């Protein structure tokens, strides 16, 4: 791994903020490096309030969307809430549908089948709406490129309201309203909301029509926080506010479905990281292994005993998902070796019987071994479907766009995307994608790197600094957990490798005459030889707390280490 120590921010800005906030230079430097330079920006960061959320009516088409929903309610129309089968989509559907049902009964939900319908708005879903006299579809976390689907619905006298956060194409679908802050003609102040976040802005706007305040909608924020965590959107602006208050709901009074999931894993207090690695995969497992409807049922259920039953089923799906992604990862790695593709600029692998529900996870696993943009294909009906994952700094969406002549459809983000193509175009696409990645990827994007905020010696770690660093939570993109480097550190003799196959490392480290600190390095067990006999090492670490038997102690979370250069 390449160690990348960030450039120091401008010192005059650090000193000015330090003076205003009366904090240590370390804290001021971390804030300025995150773009926080004034007292008011720091207040918004450390003490966000629901009042800091933007007016939902600033979003283009919001007024039209609300008017259309109100018209449907007055006219007694049937409304269908449609969403994708992943965490963002299922939480968004649960949120909007459960809110609408508090004011109106004629509301149903629809999640497309991952295998029969694929991603996004489907013709089958529109036919279902037509067969059930549904005249309004609210599409969440999808729809921004569904031009043909919206036109098809219009022929059947079905209106669409699209709530999406993906990049639009050149043409916007001819829907009644298209809520997407990434529209070039939308001047909404924050464009990094997830799909469930857009859904929340919609119910916020509907609530204003009913003299409801944002405080009246707090109970829905457990869903929004879960989607923000799972979709890996920037933890800035409105996302930070929604995640912070949503996490409070998760830890104090979550909806029965989320409470049942938490009970399965027996964890008392969840961080946003726990939501990413504990709650989100289980919600996702329903759509990956069985059907996304199971996730919506769980998240919309208000009887705890019934929610517990749903959670048990989803736990089984999650176990099956784990086994599948392990098996397919091994098969994909073998394919790379057999095809002599270890030294390419991209990874593109295909096997027709790979489970479509886990190919995105497999793509991420492959990047752990071969650090490069990765696509994993499987057979889906008479087409091939793939999930793409990328490496830091490389825009895989742009690369797909450059190869789009070989694709039937594609969509997604900078770091994750999905696509379909005709089987006869697979080799042509694979070659075109490799050439595009080779042409555009930068050399520094071809090796994993650890970004380091600053050098921090052990003598500079005190209770006040730790207390303020905790207030940087919730962490996520553009507000990552602060990472430090310390040099000439040594283990005091208690170091050992641990875990299955000794893959982890546990140390008790000192720096000069500093206090000793416990340190854990997950996946660093192979570096044990670098720390024996009090060898001097440089470490990259974050500051965490370890809870054990009701006692909380300071612990360093080691990201990497190397022998010091004397």
GIGI-V103602 format. One record per backbone hydrogen bond with DSSP energy under -1.0 kcal/mol. NH is the residue of the N-H (numbers start at 1). CO is the residue of the C=O. Records with the same first field share a line. If there is no record, write none. Layout:
# GIGI-V103602
NH: CO ; CO
This chain:
# GIGI-V103602
2: 448
4: 450
6: 452
14: 10
15: 11
16: 12
17: 13
18: 14
19: 15
20: 16
21: 17
22: 18
28: 24
29: 25
30: 26
31: 27
32: 28
33: 29
34: 31
35: 32
36: 31
42: 38
43: 39
44: 40
45: 41
46: 42
47: 43
52: 49
53: 50
58: 55
59: 56
62: 59
65: 61
66: 62
67: 63
68: 64
69: 65
70: 66
71: 67
72: 68
73: 69
74: 70
75: 71
77: 72
79: 106
80: 136
81: 108
82: 138
83: 110
90: 86
91: 87
92: 88
93: 89
94: 90
95: 91
96: 92
97: 93
98: 94
99: 95
100: 96
101: 97
102: 99
103: 100
104: 100
107: 105
108: 79
110: 81
117: 113
118: 113
126: 122
127: 123
128: 124
129: 125
130: 126
131: 127
132: 128
133: 130
134: 129
135: 78
136: 78
137: 159
138: 80
139: 161
140: 82
141: 163
146: 143
147: 145
150: 146
151: 147
152: 148
153: 149
154: 150
155: 151
157: 154
158: 153
159: 135
161: 137
162: 177
163: 139
164: 179
175: 173
176: 160
177: 160
179: 162
183: 180
186: 183
198: 194
199: 195
200: 196
201: 197
202: 198
203: 199
204: 200
205: 201
206: 202
207: 203
208: 204
209: 205
210: 207
211: 208
212: 207
217: 214
218: 215
220: 217
221: 218
224: 220
225: 221
226: 222
227: 223
228: 224
229: 225
230: 226
231: 227
233: 228
235: 477
236: 234
239: 236
240: 236
241: 237
242: 238
243: 239
244: 240
245: 241
246: 242
247: 243
248: 244
249: 245
250: 246
251: 247
253: 249
259: 255
260: 256
261: 257
262: 258
263: 259
264: 260
265: 261
266: 262
275: 271
276: 272
277: 273
278: 274
279: 274
280: 275
283: 279
284: 280
285: 281
288: 284
289: 285
290: 286
294: 291
296: 292
297: 293
298: 294
299: 295
300: 296
307: 303
308: 304
309: 305
310: 306
311: 307
312: 308
313: 309
314: 310
315: 311
316: 312
317: 313
318: 314
319: 315
320: 316
321: 317
322: 318
323: 319
324: 320
325: 321
326: 322
327: 323
328: 324
329: 325
330: 326
331: 327
332: 328
333: 329
334: 330
335: 331
336: 332
337: 333
338: 334
339: 335
340: 337
341: 336
344: 341
347: 373
349: 375
351: 377
354: 351
358: 355
362: 358
363: 359
364: 360
365: 361
366: 362
367: 363
369: 366
370: 366
372: 370
374: 389
375: 347
376: 387
377: 349
378: 385
380: 383
383: 380
384: 421
385: 378
386: 419
387: 376
388: 417
389: 374
390: 415
394: 391
396: 394 ; 414
399: 395
400: 396
401: 397
402: 398
404: 401
406: 403
407: 404
408: 420
409: 420
411: 418
413: 416
417: 388
418: 411
419: 386
420: 409
421: 384
425: 422
426: 423
429: 425
430: 426
431: 427
432: 428
433: 429
434: 430
435: 431
436: 432
437: 433
438: 434
439: 435
440: 436
441: 437
445: 442
446: 443
450: 2
452: 4
453: 483
454: 483
456: 485
460: 457
461: 458
466: 462
467: 463
468: 464
469: 465
470: 466
472: 469
473: 470
476: 479
479: 476
484: 541
485: 454
486: 539
489: 537
490: 510
492: 508
496: 506
498: 504
502: 499
503: 500
504: 498
505: 521
506: 496
507: 519
509: 517
510: 490
514: 511
517: 509
519: 507
520: 556
521: 505
524: 521
525: 503
527: 524
528: 525
530: 527
531: 528
535: 532
537: 489
538: 562
539: 486
540: 560
541: 484
542: 557
544: 555
546: 553
548: 551
551: 548
553: 546
555: 544
556: 518
557: 542
558: 520
559: 540
560: 540
562: 538
564: 536
